[in-house]
Amino acid sequence: MIKLNIHEAKTHLSKYLSKLKQGERILLCKRNQPVAEITPLPAVPARPRPIGLAKGRFTIPRSFFEPLSEELLRTFEGSHG
């Protein structure tokens, strides 16, 4: 883990961001007191997810396609009074 004071992070942020890609974590400090931790995000998949991964695992009931009741519509629109 890399410990950085805010001034150092602001001055050399791009240098430290490359270390995040290598799996490091950054502990951001204010006057040597930890205030935040910067961690790398998970890698983005190289290719898009294929369509239909859940095919056959569930069915959508016919009632899903029926119009909503007036009361429920008013609730969604925020005028349920």
Phi and psi restraints in degrees (range 20) as a CNS / XPLOR table:
assign (resid 1 and name C) (resid 2 and name N)
       (resid 2 and name CA) (resid 2 and name C) 1.0 -98.0 20.0 2
assign (resid 2 and name N) (resid 2 and name CA)
       (resid 2 and name C) (resid 3 and name N) 1.0 128.5 20.0 2
assign (resid 2 and name C) (resid 3 and name N)
       (resid 3 and name CA) (resid 3 and name C) 1.0 -101.1 20.0 2
assign (resid 3 and name N) (resid 3 and name CA)
       (resid 3 and name C) (resid 4 and name N) 1.0 124.1 20.0 2
assign (resid 3 and name C) (resid 4 and name N)
       (resid 4 and name CA) (resid 4 and name C) 1.0 -131.9 20.0 2
assign (resid 4 and name N) (resid 4 and name CA)
       (resid 4 and name C) (resid 5 and name N) 1.0 138.1 20.0 2
assign (resid 4 and name C) (resid 5 and name N)
       (resid 5 and name CA) (resid 5 and name C) 1.0 -81.4 20.0 2
assign (resid 5 and name N) (resid 5 and name CA)
       (resid 5 and name C) (resid 6 and name N) 1.0 156.7 20.0 2
assign (resid 5 and name C) (resid 6 and name N)
       (resid 6 and name CA) (resid 6 and name C) 1.0 -56.5 20.0 2
assign (resid 6 and name N) (resid 6 and name CA)
       (resid 6 and name C) (resid 7 and name N) 1.0 -42.9 20.0 2
assign (resid 6 and name C) (resid 7 and name N)
       (resid 7 and name CA) (resid 7 and name C) 1.0 -60.1 20.0 2
assign (resid 7 and name N) (resid 7 and name CA)
       (resid 7 and name C) (resid 8 and name N) 1.0 -44.9 20.0 2
assign (resid 7 and name C) (resid 8 and name N)
       (resid 8 and name CA) (resid 8 and name C) 1.0 -63.2 20.0 2
assign (resid 8 and name N) (resid 8 and name CA)
       (resid 8 and name C) (resid 9 and name N) 1.0 -41.0 20.0 2
assign (resid 8 and name C) (resid 9 and name N)
       (resid 9 and name CA) (resid 9 and name C) 1.0 -64.8 20.0 2
assign (resid 9 and name N) (resid 9 and name CA)
       (resid 9 and name C) (resid 10 and name N) 1.0 -42.4 20.0 2
assign (resid 9 and name C) (resid 10 and name N)
       (resid 10 and name CA) (resid 10 and name C) 1.0 -65.7 20.0 2
assign (resid 10 and name N) (resid 10 and name CA)
       (resid 10 and name C) (resid 11 and name N) 1.0 -36.2 20.0 2
assign (resid 10 and name C) (resid 11 and name N)
       (resid 11 and name CA) (resid 11 and name C) 1.0 -74.7 20.0 2
assign (resid 11 and name N) (resid 11 and name CA)
       (resid 11 and name C) (resid 12 and name N) 1.0 -38.0 20.0 2
assign (resid 11 and name C) (resid 12 and name N)
       (resid 12 and name CA) (resid 12 and name C) 1.0 -126.4 20.0 2
assign (resid 12 and name N) (resid 12 and name CA)
       (resid 12 and name C) (resid 13 and name N) 1.0 35.0 20.0 2
assign (resid 12 and name C) (resid 13 and name N)
       (resid 13 and name CA) (resid 13 and name C) 1.0 -57.2 20.0 2
assign (resid 13 and name N) (resid 13 and name CA)
       (resid 13 and name C) (resid 14 and name N) 1.0 -46.0 20.0 2
assign (resid 13 and name C) (resid 14 and name N)
       (resid 14 and name CA) (resid 14 and name C) 1.0 -60.9 20.0 2
assign (resid 14 and name N) (resid 14 and name CA)
       (resid 14 and name C) (resid 15 and name N) 1.0 -36.1 20.0 2
assign (resid 14 and name C) (resid 15 and name N)
       (resid 15 and name CA) (resid 15 and name C) 1.0 -62.0 20.0 2
assign (resid 15 and name N) (resid 15 and name CA)
       (resid 15 and name C) (resid 16 and name N) 1.0 -41.0 20.0 2
assign (resid 15 and name C) (resid 16 and name N)
       (resid 16 and name CA) (resid 16 and name C) 1.0 -79.7 20.0 2
assign (resid 16 and name N) (resid 16 and name CA)
       (resid 16 and name C) (resid 17 and name N) 1.0 -27.7 20.0 2
assign (resid 16 and name C) (resid 17 and name N)
       (resid 17 and name CA) (resid 17 and name C) 1.0 -62.3 20.0 2
assign (resid 17 and name N) (resid 17 and name CA)
       (resid 17 and name C) (resid 18 and name N) 1.0 -34.6 20.0 2
assign (resid 17 and name C) (resid 18 and name N)
       (resid 18 and name CA) (resid 18 and name C) 1.0 -64.8 20.0 2
assign (resid 18 and name N) (resid 18 and name CA)
       (resid 18 and name C) (resid 19 and name N) 1.0 -30.5 20.0 2
assign (resid 18 and name C) (resid 19 and name N)
       (resid 19 and name CA) (resid 19 and name C) 1.0 -71.2 20.0 2
assign (resid 19 and name N) (resid 19 and name CA)
       (resid 19 and name C) (resid 20 and name N) 1.0 -29.3 20.0 2
assign (resid 19 and name C) (resid 20 and name N)
       (resid 20 and name CA) (resid 20 and name C) 1.0 -61.5 20.0 2
assign (resid 20 and name N) (resid 20 and name CA)
       (resid 20 and name C) (resid 21 and name N) 1.0 -38.6 20.0 2
assign (resid 20 and name C) (resid 21 and name N)
       (resid 21 and name CA) (resid 21 and name C) 1.0 -61.8 20.0 2
assign (resid 21 and name N) (resid 21 and name CA)
       (resid 21 and name C) (resid 22 and name N) 1.0 -25.3 20.0 2
assign (resid 21 and name C) (resid 22 and name N)
       (resid 22 and name CA) (resid 22 and name C) 1.0 -87.3 20.0 2
assign (resid 22 and name N) (resid 22 and name CA)
       (resid 22 and name C) (resid 23 and name N) 1.0 4.9 20.0 2
assign (resid 22 and name C) (resid 23 and name N)
       (resid 23 and name CA) (resid 23 and name C) 1.0 99.5 20.0 2
assign (resid 23 and name N) (resid 23 and name CA)
       (resid 23 and name C) (resid 24 and name N) 1.0 -1.3 20.0 2
assign (resid 23 and name C) (resid 24 and name N)
       (resid 24 and name CA) (resid 24 and name C) 1.0 -70.9 20.0 2
assign (resid 24 and name N) (resid 24 and name CA)
       (resid 24 and name C) (resid 25 and name N) 1.0 160.8 20.0 2
assign (resid 24 and name C) (resid 25 and name N)
       (resid 25 and name CA) (resid 25 and name C) 1.0 -120.6 20.0 2
assign (resid 25 and name N) (resid 25 and name CA)
       (resid 25 and name C) (resid 26 and name N) 1.0 150.8 20.0 2
assign (resid 25 and name C) (resid 26 and name N)
       (resid 26 and name CA) (resid 26 and name C) 1.0 -116.8 20.0 2
assign (resid 26 and name N) (resid 26 and name CA)
       (resid 26 and name C) (resid 27 and name N) 1.0 128.1 20.0 2
assign (resid 26 and name C) (resid 27 and name N)
       (resid 27 and name CA) (resid 27 and name C) 1.0 -99.5 20.0 2
assign (resid 27 and name N) (resid 27 and name CA)
       (resid 27 and name C) (resid 28 and name N) 1.0 113.5 20.0 2
assign (resid 27 and name C) (resid 28 and name N)
       (resid 28 and name CA) (resid 28 and name C) 1.0 -90.8 20.0 2
assign (resid 28 and name N) (resid 28 and name CA)
       (resid 28 and name C) (resid 29 and name N) 1.0 127.0 20.0 2
assign (resid 28 and name C) (resid 29 and name N)
       (resid 29 and name CA) (resid 29 and name C) 1.0 -121.4 20.0 2
assign (resid 29 and name N) (resid 29 and name CA)
       (resid 29 and name C) (resid 30 and name N) 1.0 152.3 20.0 2
assign (resid 29 and name C) (resid 30 and name N)
       (resid 30 and name CA) (resid 30 and name C) 1.0 -121.3 20.0 2
assign (resid 30 and name N) (resid 30 and name CA)
       (resid 30 and name C) (resid 31 and name N) 1.0 114.9 20.0 2
assign (resid 30 and name C) (resid 31 and name N)
       (resid 31 and name CA) (resid 31 and name C) 1.0 53.6 20.0 2
assign (resid 31 and name N) (resid 31 and name CA)
       (resid 31 and name C) (resid 32 and name N) 1.0 46.0 20.0 2
assign (resid 31 and name C) (resid 32 and name N)
       (resid 32 and name CA) (resid 32 and name C) 1.0 65.7 20.0 2
assign (resid 32 and name N) (resid 32 and name CA)
       (resid 32 and name C) (resid 33 and name N) 1.0 12.8 20.0 2
assign (resid 32 and name C) (resid 33 and name N)
       (resid 33 and name CA) (resid 33 and name C) 1.0 -106.3 20.0 2
assign (resid 33 and name N) (resid 33 and name CA)
       (resid 33 and name C) (resid 34 and name N) 1.0 122.2 20.0 2
assign (resid 33 and name C) (resid 34 and name N)
       (resid 34 and name CA) (resid 34 and name C) 1.0 -58.5 20.0 2
assign (resid 34 and name N) (resid 34 and name CA)
       (resid 34 and name C) (resid 35 and name N) 1.0 133.9 20.0 2
assign (resid 34 and name C) (resid 35 and name N)
       (resid 35 and name CA) (resid 35 and name C) 1.0 -124.9 20.0 2
assign (resid 35 and name N) (resid 35 and name CA)
       (resid 35 and name C) (resid 36 and name N) 1.0 -22.7 20.0 2
assign (resid 35 and name C) (resid 36 and name N)
       (resid 36 and name CA) (resid 36 and name C) 1.0 -160.6 20.0 2
assign (resid 36 and name N) (resid 36 and name CA)
       (resid 36 and name C) (resid 37 and name N) 1.0 158.9 20.0 2
assign (resid 36 and name C) (resid 37 and name N)
       (resid 37 and name CA) (resid 37 and name C) 1.0 -124.3 20.0 2
assign (resid 37 and name N) (resid 37 and name CA)
       (resid 37 and name C) (resid 38 and name N) 1.0 132.4 20.0 2
assign (resid 37 and name C) (resid 38 and name N)
       (resid 38 and name CA) (resid 38 and name C) 1.0 -106.2 20.0 2
assign (resid 38 and name N) (resid 38 and name CA)
       (resid 38 and name C) (resid 39 and name N) 1.0 122.2 20.0 2
assign (resid 38 and name C) (resid 39 and name N)
       (resid 39 and name CA) (resid 39 and name C) 1.0 -122.4 20.0 2
assign (resid 39 and name N) (resid 39 and name CA)
       (resid 39 and name C) (resid 40 and name N) 1.0 152.7 20.0 2
assign (resid 39 and name C) (resid 40 and name N)
       (resid 40 and name CA) (resid 40 and name C) 1.0 -72.0 20.0 2
assign (resid 40 and name N) (resid 40 and name CA)
       (resid 40 and name C) (resid 41 and name N) 1.0 148.5 20.0 2
assign (resid 40 and name C) (resid 41 and name N)
       (resid 41 and name CA) (resid 41 and name C) 1.0 -81.2 20.0 2
assign (resid 41 and name N) (resid 41 and name CA)
       (resid 41 and name C) (resid 42 and name N) 1.0 155.0 20.0 2
assign (resid 41 and name C) (resid 42 and name N)
       (resid 42 and name CA) (resid 42 and name C) 1.0 -62.2 20.0 2
assign (resid 42 and name N) (resid 42 and name CA)
       (resid 42 and name C) (resid 43 and name N) 1.0 151.6 20.0 2
assign (resid 42 and name C) (resid 43 and name N)
       (resid 43 and name CA) (resid 43 and name C) 1.0 -63.1 20.0 2
assign (resid 43 and name N) (resid 43 and name CA)
       (resid 43 and name C) (resid 44 and name N) 1.0 141.5 20.0 2
assign (resid 43 and name C) (resid 44 and name N)
       (resid 44 and name CA) (resid 44 and name C) 1.0 -78.0 20.0 2
assign (resid 44 and name N) (resid 44 and name CA)
       (resid 44 and name C) (resid 45 and name N) 1.0 134.5 20.0 2
assign (resid 44 and name C) (resid 45 and name N)
       (resid 45 and name CA) (resid 45 and name C) 1.0 -56.4 20.0 2
assign (resid 45 and name N) (resid 45 and name CA)
       (resid 45 and name C) (resid 46 and name N) 1.0 143.2 20.0 2
assign (resid 45 and name C) (resid 46 and name N)
       (resid 46 and name CA) (resid 46 and name C) 1.0 -69.3 20.0 2
assign (resid 46 and name N) (resid 46 and name CA)
       (resid 46 and name C) (resid 47 and name N) 1.0 -29.1 20.0 2
assign (resid 46 and name C) (resid 47 and name N)
       (resid 47 and name CA) (resid 47 and name C) 1.0 -131.5 20.0 2
assign (resid 47 and name N) (resid 47 and name CA)
       (resid 47 and name C) (resid 48 and name N) 1.0 155.2 20.0 2
assign (resid 47 and name C) (resid 48 and name N)
       (resid 48 and name CA) (resid 48 and name C) 1.0 -66.0 20.0 2
assign (resid 48 and name N) (resid 48 and name CA)
       (resid 48 and name C) (resid 49 and name N) 1.0 153.6 20.0 2
assign (resid 48 and name C) (resid 49 and name N)
       (resid 49 and name CA) (resid 49 and name C) 1.0 -66.0 20.0 2
assign (resid 49 and name N) (resid 49 and name CA)
       (resid 49 and name C) (resid 50 and name N) 1.0 139.7 20.0 2
assign (resid 49 and name C) (resid 50 and name N)
       (resid 50 and name CA) (resid 50 and name C) 1.0 -71.7 20.0 2
assign (resid 50 and name N) (resid 50 and name CA)
       (resid 50 and name C) (resid 51 and name N) 1.0 151.8 20.0 2
assign (resid 50 and name C) (resid 51 and name N)
       (resid 51 and name CA) (resid 51 and name C) 1.0 -77.4 20.0 2
assign (resid 51 and name N) (resid 51 and name CA)
       (resid 51 and name C) (resid 52 and name N) 1.0 139.8 20.0 2
assign (resid 51 and name C) (resid 52 and name N)
       (resid 52 and name CA) (resid 52 and name C) 1.0 92.5 20.0 2
assign (resid 52 and name N) (resid 52 and name CA)
       (resid 52 and name C) (resid 53 and name N) 1.0 21.4 20.0 2
assign (resid 52 and name C) (resid 53 and name N)
       (resid 53 and name CA) (resid 53 and name C) 1.0 -61.9 20.0 2
assign (resid 53 and name N) (resid 53 and name CA)
       (resid 53 and name C) (resid 54 and name N) 1.0 -30.9 20.0 2
assign (resid 53 and name C) (resid 54 and name N)
       (resid 54 and name CA) (resid 54 and name C) 1.0 -101.2 20.0 2
assign (resid 54 and name N) (resid 54 and name CA)
       (resid 54 and name C) (resid 55 and name N) 1.0 14.7 20.0 2
assign (resid 54 and name C) (resid 55 and name N)
       (resid 55 and name CA) (resid 55 and name C) 1.0 -57.4 20.0 2
assign (resid 55 and name N) (resid 55 and name CA)
       (resid 55 and name C) (resid 56 and name N) 1.0 128.8 20.0 2
assign (resid 55 and name C) (resid 56 and name N)
       (resid 56 and name CA) (resid 56 and name C) 1.0 85.4 20.0 2
assign (resid 56 and name N) (resid 56 and name CA)
       (resid 56 and name C) (resid 57 and name N) 1.0 -4.6 20.0 2
assign (resid 56 and name C) (resid 57 and name N)
       (resid 57 and name CA) (resid 57 and name C) 1.0 -87.4 20.0 2
assign (resid 57 and name N) (resid 57 and name CA)
       (resid 57 and name C) (resid 58 and name N) 1.0 -22.1 20.0 2
assign (resid 57 and name C) (resid 58 and name N)
       (resid 58 and name CA) (resid 58 and name C) 1.0 -155.2 20.0 2
assign (resid 58 and name N) (resid 58 and name CA)
       (resid 58 and name C) (resid 59 and name N) 1.0 162.9 20.0 2
assign (resid 58 and name C) (resid 59 and name N)
       (resid 59 and name CA) (resid 59 and name C) 1.0 -124.0 20.0 2
assign (resid 59 and name N) (resid 59 and name CA)
       (resid 59 and name C) (resid 60 and name N) 1.0 149.4 20.0 2
assign (resid 59 and name C) (resid 60 and name N)
       (resid 60 and name CA) (resid 60 and name C) 1.0 -95.4 20.0 2
assign (resid 60 and name N) (resid 60 and name CA)
       (resid 60 and name C) (resid 61 and name N) 1.0 122.6 20.0 2
assign (resid 60 and name C) (resid 61 and name N)
       (resid 61 and name CA) (resid 61 and name C) 1.0 -67.9 20.0 2
assign (resid 61 and name N) (resid 61 and name CA)
       (resid 61 and name C) (resid 62 and name N) 1.0 152.9 20.0 2
assign (resid 61 and name C) (resid 62 and name N)
       (resid 62 and name CA) (resid 62 and name C) 1.0 -58.8 20.0 2
assign (resid 62 and name N) (resid 62 and name CA)
       (resid 62 and name C) (resid 63 and name N) 1.0 -31.7 20.0 2
assign (resid 62 and name C) (resid 63 and name N)
       (resid 63 and name CA) (resid 63 and name C) 1.0 -62.0 20.0 2
assign (resid 63 and name N) (resid 63 and name CA)
       (resid 63 and name C) (resid 64 and name N) 1.0 -20.9 20.0 2
assign (resid 63 and name C) (resid 64 and name N)
       (resid 64 and name CA) (resid 64 and name C) 1.0 -60.0 20.0 2
assign (resid 64 and name N) (resid 64 and name CA)
       (resid 64 and name C) (resid 65 and name N) 1.0 -33.3 20.0 2
assign (resid 64 and name C) (resid 65 and name N)
       (resid 65 and name CA) (resid 65 and name C) 1.0 -91.5 20.0 2
assign (resid 65 and name N) (resid 65 and name CA)
       (resid 65 and name C) (resid 66 and name N) 1.0 -3.8 20.0 2
assign (resid 65 and name C) (resid 66 and name N)
       (resid 66 and name CA) (resid 66 and name C) 1.0 -76.5 20.0 2
assign (resid 66 and name N) (resid 66 and name CA)
       (resid 66 and name C) (resid 67 and name N) 1.0 150.7 20.0 2
assign (resid 66 and name C) (resid 67 and name N)
       (resid 67 and name CA) (resid 67 and name C) 1.0 -61.6 20.0 2
assign (resid 67 and name N) (resid 67 and name CA)
       (resid 67 and name C) (resid 68 and name N) 1.0 149.1 20.0 2
assign (resid 67 and name C) (resid 68 and name N)
       (resid 68 and name CA) (resid 68 and name C) 1.0 -76.5 20.0 2
assign (resid 68 and name N) (resid 68 and name CA)
       (resid 68 and name C) (resid 69 and name N) 1.0 153.7 20.0 2
assign (resid 68 and name C) (resid 69 and name N)
       (resid 69 and name CA) (resid 69 and name C) 1.0 -68.1 20.0 2
assign (resid 69 and name N) (resid 69 and name CA)
       (resid 69 and name C) (resid 70 and name N) 1.0 157.8 20.0 2
assign (resid 69 and name C) (resid 70 and name N)
       (resid 70 and name CA) (resid 70 and name C) 1.0 -59.7 20.0 2
assign (resid 70 and name N) (resid 70 and name CA)
       (resid 70 and name C) (resid 71 and name N) 1.0 -39.9 20.0 2
assign (resid 70 and name C) (resid 71 and name N)
       (resid 71 and name CA) (resid 71 and name C) 1.0 -62.2 20.0 2
assign (resid 71 and name N) (resid 71 and name CA)
       (resid 71 and name C) (resid 72 and name N) 1.0 -44.7 20.0 2
assign (resid 71 and name C) (resid 72 and name N)
       (resid 72 and name CA) (resid 72 and name C) 1.0 -66.9 20.0 2
assign (resid 72 and name N) (resid 72 and name CA)
       (resid 72 and name C) (resid 73 and name N) 1.0 -39.0 20.0 2
assign (resid 72 and name C) (resid 73 and name N)
       (resid 73 and name CA) (resid 73 and name C) 1.0 -60.8 20.0 2
assign (resid 73 and name N) (resid 73 and name CA)
       (resid 73 and name C) (resid 74 and name N) 1.0 -44.5 20.0 2
assign (resid 73 and name C) (resid 74 and name N)
       (resid 74 and name CA) (resid 74 and name C) 1.0 -61.4 20.0 2
assign (resid 74 and name N) (resid 74 and name CA)
       (resid 74 and name C) (resid 75 and name N) 1.0 -37.9 20.0 2
assign (resid 74 and name C) (resid 75 and name N)
       (resid 75 and name CA) (resid 75 and name C) 1.0 -62.9 20.0 2
assign (resid 75 and name N) (resid 75 and name CA)
       (resid 75 and name C) (resid 76 and name N) 1.0 -45.1 20.0 2
assign (resid 75 and name C) (resid 76 and name N)
       (resid 76 and name CA) (resid 76 and name C) 1.0 -64.3 20.0 2
assign (resid 76 and name N) (resid 76 and name CA)
       (resid 76 and name C) (resid 77 and name N) 1.0 -34.2 20.0 2
assign (resid 76 and name C) (resid 77 and name N)
       (resid 77 and name CA) (resid 77 and name C) 1.0 -82.7 20.0 2
assign (resid 77 and name N) (resid 77 and name CA)
       (resid 77 and name C) (resid 78 and name N) 1.0 -5.7 20.0 2
assign (resid 77 and name C) (resid 78 and name N)
       (resid 78 and name CA) (resid 78 and name C) 1.0 82.3 20.0 2
assign (resid 78 and name N) (resid 78 and name CA)
       (resid 78 and name C) (resid 79 and name N) 1.0 17.0 20.0 2
assign (resid 78 and name C) (resid 79 and name N)
       (resid 79 and name CA) (resid 79 and name C) 1.0 -119.8 20.0 2
assign (resid 79 and name N) (resid 79 and name CA)
       (resid 79 and name C) (resid 80 and name N) 1.0 47.5 20.0 2
assign (resid 79 and name C) (resid 80 and name N)
       (resid 80 and name CA) (resid 80 and name C) 1.0 -86.2 20.0 2
assign (resid 80 and name N) (resid 80 and name CA)
       (resid 80 and name C) (resid 81 and name N) 1.0 20.0 20.0 2
